[in-house]
């Protein structure tokens, strides 16, 4: 029986851990110049820095606007390079240094930055050719070799030459006949020079396709939300930013793709001055080994507290979540829009010590990224993860989309704000007899959200759905009731409460809520179905058959509705009609158990007569 | 100051000068009738230059009656063919000059691409610098500019108002890196 729509509450995003790393062993960091004041030279001192930290993007076909592969390339941008390295605009790396190291860190050392400054001051000497290290070698084409399956956006997007940034979602159906396991994903976002970042959402519901005006066209929007009917939490952060080189997922952590799944590529595109054609593709690398470890994406957030007055230059939002079990923290993805200023997250361990998870003192949406930790960090049960985001809605924030500033609230448009922190957590040291540890995590998170926002319908609804999935019907019913009290007219809330009451053996109470759901939405398939069920439990078979009939009209290909309709008619003694419904149900689904069993019974009785 | 600059510019241009894409020496200050002259300095490998193309084209159209725009490429390694291709891709409909010896760069006092120089009817340099304040630095651009220095300078030059010479440095790529 359908238990109604459940929201996973997940808004976004996610993917493979990717990072910037050259495919050759990086040259060692340059030695500081000797005290004998030998002039700094390109070949000896600067080339190693440039080859390691600049060339992965600054080469043909990559994201950067010019190459930095030779002395003359670098000389043509020398002062610019001195300036952007001094300001740390390049290489793009937002987090401050911290104890918990990130993989593929792009930050230059102070020594490296000083060397570049001095080289430019000393008139950019080329130096002895013998000192020049070998040119970096990069893999051409797909970084991990030919993918097992390549998906290409059906229709390209033509990016206009000017205007504000474009946020576009390409839908790429995955043509597989059965469930496959993916060990690596390579995102080719189209022309890399104009794509600021891209990330993949796994849509197992087909909901995103509904948003296209025509198949393959894609749709606009910075943030998208995919609701799930079942507990099937997202597991991977599949993210591309300039310079990303894909990596293979850790052993046992393959991504599941089912038949019928769509990958939605959410892209941030920046006009270049001329029209650009953007047509992304995605390469999938399969493994025969199903996942044996199940990470989960957990979101801390506090969007409901975002109501930033115009002119406010330090609006602070926090959230704190205490872990119900031990986890390994694998990766982190902070997200805010244009007013974000100072972004911090830290963990307070049970022994009182605290560990910085990330600190970005000058947030820049254009360089947002997923950050993988160099090694997974164990956070024991009882650890509190905290976020603190500060926002600047004054005129002093040049990225402010409103000039003069306006009141800004939480929301999905790029001119709204967000306060999100995604964490990729792998539960460890858990007792399997207590069930799926991800459910333990999700329930704790849902409870936390109810405590944080007791007046929020969705918080109660999501906690209820989680409790229901864990067979805590009493708890689920109480939370659905709280949700319905907040929104008495809500069709989905009333239907879910009704469905939970049916499951808990209270069909009479359930019928009231299911009728309320149908009053709000007369063509609500699930509510008709559930009401039919509730009435049948009260032996009102006439009422039940009427509801199943209505449900069947709404979804004439649903075999279980047909079977239930047949069963209700059989209960009323209308056997010939019942038989034809059972037969039709079996045409729709030859394995429909109710239809099969009842039809057998009917035939036996007919034979005995 | 204005007078001596005018003399300098005139002398410098007389000596060498910029080239059109056919290789003919061209002095934009004498080849623009009595209109205001706007020199727009660009580098093909500068993404900020590129992103300004639609705005430059629009402003040049808006002031076509009073101002003659020229695109100036100061990179001596650039070929006319490559420049021609780029100009066409970006939809420019403006005359183009190469300035391999940086004669126009010096006369205009520009330092960055993209920057502009505005000369009034008597060929006095009245403004050099950014087009507007769209870019804050190389990592950040505003959603839209909030100042419009180029347009203000064209209006002042066309109106003959005796404004003090102005300069506001731009954000982009250093022309001195090309020397």
Interface residues (C-beta under 8 A of the other chain):
Chain A: X65 X66 X75 X76 X77 X78 X79 X80 X83 X84 X87 X89 X90 X92 X161 X162 X164 X193 X271 X272 X273 X274 X338 X364 X366 X367 X398 X399 X400 X401 X403
Chain B: X45 X46 X47 X50 X51 X52 X53 X54 X55 X75 X89 X90 X91 X136 X137 X138 X139 X140 X142 X143 X144 X146 X173 X174 X176 X177 X178
